[in-house]
Amino acid sequence: MSLISLQNLTKTYPGVIANDAVSFDIDHAEIHALLGENGAGKSTLVKMIYGLVKPDSGTITFQDKPFAPREPRAARKAGVAMVFQHFSLFEALSVAENIALGMEKPPKPAILSDQIREVSVKYGLTLDPERLVGDLSVGERQRVEIIRCLLQEPKLFIMDEPTSVLTPQEVQTLFETLRRLRDEGTSILYISHKLEEIKQLCQRATVLRGGKVVATCTPSAETAKSMAEMMVGTKLTTPQKIKPEFGQPLLRVQNLSVKSADPFGTSLVDINFTLRAGEIMGIAGVAGNGQDELMLALSGEIRTPPASVQIEGGFVGQLGPAKRRQRGLLSAPEERLGHAAAPDMTLTENVLLSAYHRQNLGRRGFIDFARAQIFAQGVIKRFDVRTPSAENSAKSLSGGNLQKFVVGREVMQNPRVFVVNQPTWGVDAAAAAAIRQSLLELAMAGAGVLVISQDLDELMEVSHSFAVLSEGRLSPPRDAEGITVEEIGLLMGGAEIA
């Protein structure tokens, strides 16, 4: 029996049909996956269910009654809760204070704290209501969002990419919670690009492509590859990793310690590693363990002692990003909109920000816009960036397409050293495979590639060597061959890092 039924939901934006007559049902007490590549229409669809977007046509039936929430408040009141991919928490407030802000009529603080403790124990989500959110790990912050939703006693629980920032052990804890919710009668709409997780957790899946429903399946009866091919409509090839003969050291980091400028950030403590020509080194870790600080220190956005960072034997610790780029160290940060790309600038203007010197996009102080546009168009074509033209703004792209553009812009400049944080975060299976293949090809051409990622499958697929960042300390790099997910998870939790 259906809890919620979508009938011919359609939503159009200028030049784009985000959802085209989408119809499917979610049963009572079912974990139902919503799959699709970037730009397939998943986000628009759940926003219509949650009252953030109004459909142009079509209807929703919830508990056998017409359902058309005008705002999230109305959706929550009806029994729909949602945990977004990006948490909406105030770091300077306590857990209880954050949860109270998300409630229409919060109880008195003492009563709310008791409710939080009761729910956290019931569902195995240990959480102290008095702790500051800024002091919590990413996994604990997700628990705050989940408990805030559970206190509403939802009938439909929507989760968007919930495991992208969790250790393997935290993922299993989350799955146990979701299964318990299902057993108690709650339905869950689960959105994720991690198809092995979909196989493990979900009873049914609906696949979107180009805004339309193109398939439904039982995930346990499929392979991750077969579901990915439903999403993209073509056969997929797996990137091939070939262990090369490593060349000379390209990037050497010695005794690097950096104090975080963020009061809730993580300072780096005595980081040491060497990246060689032809090598891809993977650095794993739960978000908030110093990844951003390491990226800033390597890119030159944070100055460090001169001898702490070397590029091909030259000390660059005191050089800024432009000087390091000229020496061949290029980078792509995690925050694509606002850090890697300027939102209101066109894609042509955005290539100028990082490629002006290396691609000779100007002369004697004058910008060569025609040359910049050709380079931007080359990035769009090679990395299959879905956009009408290079003159569209960065903010007009979906997250996955902007990620392809940001990584492609750096890869096509042929760096000697490429440092990338979360290269395929929020990117669909086909695009992720293309980005990973481009990293492997860079290394095969003799570059050194440092991949900082929370996606363990990704790191195991591309890395030749491997290390874990925990509480600002880096484990000694080791050969990636033979390492297990369980070992990585323990290291991510802080085990055995000196």
N, C-alpha and C positions, 0 to 999 in steps of 0.2 A: 504493500500500500504506500502511495506516494505522500511524502511530507510537503514537498514543494514541486510545482510543475511549471516549467517555462514553455510558453507557446508563441512561436514566431517573433521572438524579441529582435527588434531591429533598431540600430543606432547609427546615424550617419554624421560625420564631421566633414567640413569642407574638403572635397576631393578624396575622401576615404569612407568606405562602408566598414565601420568597426565590427558590427554584428549584423548578420544577414539572415533574418528569419530563423533564429536559434531556438530549437526546441529540445528539451530533455527533462527527465524527472529524477529526483533524489528520493529514495525510499526512507521510511522511518528506520532509525537505528542502522544506517548504512554509512560507510566511509567511501565517498565517491570522489574519484580523481578528475580534475579538469586539466587536460593536456593541450599543448599547442606551442608552436615556435613563437619567437618574439614578434609582436604585431598581429598575432592570430585573433585577438579580441578577448582574451581571458580577463584582463583587468577591467575593461569596459563592462563586461558581463557581470562580474561580481559587484561592481559599483552600482549597477542597476538594482541588484538584489538588496544591497545595503543602503539604498536611498541617496547615494552620492550623485547619481546620474539618472535622468529621466529618459525612458525609451521613447523613440519616435513612434513606434507601433508595437503591437504584441501585448501579451498579458502574462501575469504571474498569478498562480494560485498557491496559497500557503495554508495548510491545514483545511483544505476544501473551501477556502474563502478567497475572494479577490484580494490581491496584495499589491499595493502601489505606494510604497513609502516615499514621502516627500523629502525626508532627511534621515540621517542615521539614527537620530533619537527615536523616530517612529519605528524604524526597523528593529532597534534594540527592544523597544517596548513590546513588539509583537513576538520576540523570541529569537532574533537573529543577532549573533555576535561575530566579530571579525578581529583576527590578529593580523596586522599588516606586516609586510616584509621589513619596513623601517619602523622601529619602535618610536612611540610618542611618549617619552618619559622625561621628567625633569630631574637631572642628576643631583641637584642640590636639595631635593626633597626626599623624605623617607618613602619606603614602600607603601605604607598605609596612606600617606598624603597623596601619592600618585594615584593610587586606586580610588581614593575619595573623589579626586578631580574627574574621574571617568564615570561617576555615578550621578544619577538624577537627584536622588535624595539620600545622601550618605548618612549612615547612623553615627552615633557619637563615637569619638576615636577609640575608646576602650572596647566598645562593642564590635567595631569594625576590625580591630586588631585580633579579637577572639575569633571572628568569622574567618579572617585570613589564615590564622593558624589551623582552624578546623578543616578548611578546604585544602590547605597545603598538605596536611597529614593524610587526609582521605585519599588524595590523588597522587601521593608520593612526590610532591613538588615542594620539598623543604624550603621554607622561606621565613625570615625574621621580619615582621612588619615594621620594626623600628629602625632597620638599617637604612643608611643613605643609598639611593640608587647608584650614585657615582662610585660607590665602593663595591658594587656587585659585578660579577663576571657577566659576559654576554648571555650565557645560558640562564643565569639567575634573573637577568632582566626579562628574558622571554617568559619566565615563570610569572613575573609580575603581570605581564600582559594577559597571560592565560588565566590567572586567578581572577583578574579584574573581569574577564568575560564569564568565568564560571560562577561568580557571585550573582550574575544576572540569570542563572539557571536557563541557559539558551536551549532552544529546540533544534536550531541549525547553527553550527559553528564553522566559520570560514577561516581557513589558514592559508596564507600566501607565502610560499618558500620558507617554511618554518625551520628547516634544519640546516640552512646555509651557513650558520655561524656556530654550530654545535659540534662537540667532540662525538666520536662514535658511541661512547657510553651515554652521553646526554641524549643522543638520538633514540637509543633504546628506552630510556626513561620516558621520553615524550611519547613514544609509540605505545608503551604500556598505559599511559594516561589516556590516550585517544581510544584505545581498545576498551578501556573501562567505561569511558563516556558512552561509547557505542553500545556496550552491553547494558547500560542504564537507560538507553532509549534515545540518546542524542544522535542526530545526523551530522556528518562532517563533510564539508566540501574542501578537498585538499588539492592545492596547486603546487606543483614542484617540477623542476627539470631533472630531478634525480630519479630515474626510471626504475632502478633496482629497489628503491624505497617504495615506489608505487606498487611494484610486484609484491612486496612484503606486507604492505599495509592495507591496500584498497581492494574493495570487493568488485567495483565496476569503474570504468573510465569512459569519459566522453572526450573525443578529440576534435579540436577546432583547427581549421586551416583557412586562412583568408577570410575570417569572420563567420565561416559556416561550419556546421557540424558535419564532419566527413566520416566519422567512424565511432562506434562504441565497442568496448571489448571487456573481457575479464582479464585483468592484469596478470593473475597467477598462471593463466594459460598462454601468456605471451612471453617473448624475450624483450629485454630492454631495447635491442636493436629493432625488432619488429614494431614496437610502439613508436620509436623515434622515426621510423620510415612512414608510419601512418601520419605523423605530425608534419613531415616535410614533403611527402608525396613522391619521394625518389629513393633509390637505394643509397645506403650510406657506406662509406669506407672508413675503417679505423686508422688513425694516424700510426705510422710505422716508426718505432724508435730503434735506431741503430747505434750501438755503443761505439763511439769513434776512438781513435787515438788522440788523447787530449794534447793540446799544444802548450805554449808558454802561459804563465800566469798573466791574466788581463786585469783582474780586480783583486787587490789584496786589502783586507781590513784587519787592522791590528789594534788590540786594546782599545776599542771604540766604546766610550762611555758618553752618554748624552742625557742631560736632564730634560725631561719633558716640559714644554711650555704650558701644557694643558694641566690644570690642577687635578683632573681626573684621568690624565694620561699615564703612561708607563715609561719610566726612564730606562735607557739601555745601560747594561752593565758588562763591560769587558768583552765586547763582541770580537771574535776572531774567525776568519775564514779566508780561503783563496779560491777564486773562480778562474778556471783555465779556458783557453781557446777551445771551442767545440763542446763545451760542457754546459748542461742545464742543471743548475742546483735548485732544488725545491726547498722552500722554507715553510713549514706548517706551523699552525698555532691557532688557538681560539682568539677571535677578535679582541682587541684591547690589551694584548700582551707585548706591545712595542712595535707592531708592524708599521704603523704610521710613522713613528719616530725613526725607524730604520730606513724607511723609504725617503724621508726628508733628509736624513744624514747622507745617504748615498747620492741623491739627486743634486745636493748642494743648497737646498732650501734652508737647511740648518748647517752653519759652519762648525767644523770640528777641528781638533788639533791637526796641524799639517800632515804629520806622518801617519795619522790614523786611517786615511783612505789613500790608496795608490792606484793609478790607472797606468798600466804598462810601465811600472817602475817609477812614474812621476808622482810626487806628493800633490794631492789636490784638496786636502782637508779644508783649506781656507778659500777655495774657489767657489764661486756661485754657479747656478745652473747653466748659464750661457757658456761659460768657460769650460765646464765639464762636457757640455754637448760638443763643443769644438774638438775636444779630445776624444770623442767617440762614445761617451756614456750617455745614453738616452733612457728616459723613464716614462712610465704610464701609471699614474696613481690610481688608487681605488675609487676616489670620488670623481666620477667622470664629468658631472655637470657642475661647473663652478671652480673646479681645480684643474682637471685635464682639458676641459673645454669651456669657453665663455658662452653662456646660454644665448645671449642676444646677437652674437656674431654669426655670420654665415659660415658654412663649412670651409669655403675658400679663405675667409679671414682667419679661421681657426688653424689652418695649416701654416699660415704665416707666423703664428705665435711660437711654434717650435721648429719649423723647417726653414726659416728665412735664410740662415747662413748655409746650412748643409746642402740645401737644394738650389742655392743661388737664385732666390726669389726676389732679388732686388739688386740695384747697382747704384753706387755713389749716393746712397740715402733715399733713392726712389724705389718704390715697390713696383714689381713687375706683376700686375694683377693677372695678365693673360697666362703667364707661366705658373702662377699660384693656382689658377683655376684648373689648368691641365693636370697639375699634381694632385689636387683634390679629387678631380674626376677619376684619376688613376687609382686612388685609394678606394673610392666608391665602387669602381668596377671590380678590382681584384678581391675586395673583401665583401662584395655583395651587400653593400649598405643600401637599405631600402629607403630612398628619398627621391622626390621629384627632380632635384638638381643640387649642384654644389652651392647654389645661392640660397638654399633654405637655411634657417637658423639651426644651431645645435639643439636648442630646446624643443624643436619640432619633431625630432627623432625619438623613436621609442628607446628605452634604456638599452636594450640589446643591440640595436643598430648603432647607437652612439658609441657603445663599447667597441664594436667592430671598427668604427671609424677611428677612434682614439688609438687603439692598438695598431691598426693598419698604417696610420700616419707615421708612427715611430718605426715600425718594421721596414717600411719602404724607404727609410733614410739610411738603411744598411749600417746599423750601429756596430761598434766593436764590442760594447757591453750594453745589454738591455736589461733594465730592472723593471719588473711589472708586478703590480699588486692586484690580486684578484682578476686575472686576465679574462675569465669567462663568467664572472659573476652576473647572474640574471640573464644569461645567454642560452638560447635553445640548443638542442643537441647538434644540429647541423652546423650552426655558427661556431659552437664550441670546438667541434672537430676541426673546422677550418682554421681557427685561431691557434689551436694546439699544433696543427701541422705547420703553420707559419713559424712558430717558435722552434720546432724541430729543424726546419729548413735553415733558419738563422744559425743554429748551432752547427749544422752540417757544413755551412759556408765558412765556419771558423770564428763566429762570434761567441762570446760568453753570455749566457742568459741566466738571470736570477729570477725565479718565480716565487712570489710570496702568495700563498693561497690557503684558504680554509677548506678547499675541496680536495679531500684525500685521494679520491679516484683520479682526479686531474693530475696531482703531483706524482702518483705512482705510474701514470701513463706516460709522462714526458720526462721525468727527472732521471739523471744519471747518478747524482749524489743528493743527499737528503739531510736536513737538520730541522730542529724544532725550536721555536721561540716561545718561552714561557716566563712570564713576569720579568721581561726585559733581558733574559739570559738566553744564549744560544747553545744548544747541545753541540758536541763535536760533530762536524759533518761526517757522514758515513756513506758507503756505497748503497744505492737505492735498491739494488737487486737483492731479493730475499726478505726485505723488511715486510712485516705484516701490519694490517690495519690496527690490530690490538696493541702492538708495540707502539705505534704512532700515537694512539689514543692515550696510552699511559704517559708518554712523553709530553703530550699536549696538556695533560693534567699536572705537569710539574715534576714527574718522576725522573730521577737520575740526571738532572741538569745541574751542573756544578755552578 
